[in-house]
């Protein structure tokens, strides 16, 4: 189970990964930036993102998890990881 204090650490890891994967100026992507709608990630990037999250946070993603709301921003991804980790 992940404690609230770890949410910041999770968010930083997710943010670092997204910034590395997209090669975008780090100041451009905010915690609430819509990473798919704003064009930072495409469907291939999404597949790689899921793999990264599963390997780095020890979560298992199911088909029902694969909805835009879970992955639309850094904040959404962080919340998703916390929810999956506490199950």
C-alpha positions as CSV (number, residue, x, y, z in Angstrom):
1,X,0.0,0.0,0.0
2,X,1.3,3.4,-1.0
3,X,1.2,6.2,1.5
4,X,0.3,9.7,0.6
5,X,3.9,10.9,1.0
6,X,4.8,8.5,-1.8
7,X,2.4,10.2,-4.2
8,X,4.9,13.0,-4.8
9,X,7.7,10.5,-5.5
10,X,5.4,8.6,-7.9
11,X,4.4,11.8,-9.6
12,X,8.1,12.7,-10.0
13,X,8.9,9.3,-11.5
14,X,6.0,9.5,-13.9
15,X,6.9,13.1,-14.9
16,X,10.5,12.2,-15.5
17,X,9.5,9.2,-17.6
18,X,7.1,11.3,-19.7
19,X,9.6,14.0,-20.3
20,X,12.3,11.5,-21.4
21,X,9.9,9.7,-23.6
22,X,8.5,12.8,-25.3
23,X,11.6,14.9,-25.6
24,X,9.5,17.9,-24.8
25,X,10.8,20.9,-22.9
26,X,10.1,19.9,-19.3
27,X,8.4,23.2,-18.5
28,X,5.8,22.6,-21.2
29,X,4.2,19.5,-19.7
30,X,2.3,20.3,-16.5
31,X,0.9,17.8,-14.0
32,X,-2.6,18.4,-15.5
33,X,-1.5,18.7,-19.2
34,X,-3.5,16.3,-21.4
35,X,-0.6,14.3,-22.7
36,X,-2.6,12.6,-25.5
37,X,-4.9,15.4,-26.5
38,X,-2.0,17.8,-26.6
39,X,0.0,15.4,-28.8
40,X,2.8,14.5,-26.5
41,X,1.9,10.7,-26.7
42,X,0.4,8.6,-29.4
43,X,-0.9,5.0,-29.2
44,X,2.5,3.5,-29.5
45,X,3.7,5.7,-26.7
46,X,0.7,4.6,-24.6
47,X,1.7,0.9,-25.0
48,X,5.2,1.7,-23.8
49,X,3.9,3.9,-21.0
50,X,1.7,1.0,-19.7
51,X,4.8,-1.3,-19.8
52,X,6.8,1.2,-17.9
53,X,4.2,1.6,-15.2
54,X,3.7,-2.1,-14.7
55,X,7.5,-2.7,-14.5
56,X,8.3,0.2,-12.3
57,X,5.4,0.2,-9.9
58,X,4.6,-3.5,-9.8
59,X,1.0,-3.0,-10.9
60,X,-1.0,-5.1,-13.4
61,X,-3.2,-3.2,-15.9
62,X,-6.4,-4.9,-17.0
63,X,-8.5,-4.1,-20.1
64,X,-11.0,-2.2,-18.0
65,X,-8.2,0.1,-16.8
66,X,-7.4,1.2,-20.3
67,X,-9.6,4.3,-20.4
68,X,-8.5,7.8,-21.1
69,X,-9.4,9.1,-17.6
70,X,-6.6,6.9,-16.1
71,X,-3.8,8.2,-18.3
72,X,-4.8,11.6,-19.6
73,X,-2.3,13.5,-17.4
74,X,0.5,13.1,-14.9
75,X,-2.0,13.6,-12.1
76,X,-4.4,11.0,-13.5
77,X,-1.5,8.5,-14.0
78,X,-0.3,9.1,-10.4
79,X,-3.9,8.6,-9.0
80,X,-4.2,5.4,-11.1
81,X,-0.9,4.0,-9.8
82,X,-2.0,4.7,-6.2
83,X,-5.4,3.1,-6.7
84,X,-3.8,0.0,-8.3
85,X,-1.2,-0.3,-5.6
86,X,-3.7,-0.2,-2.8
87,X,-5.8,-3.0,-4.2
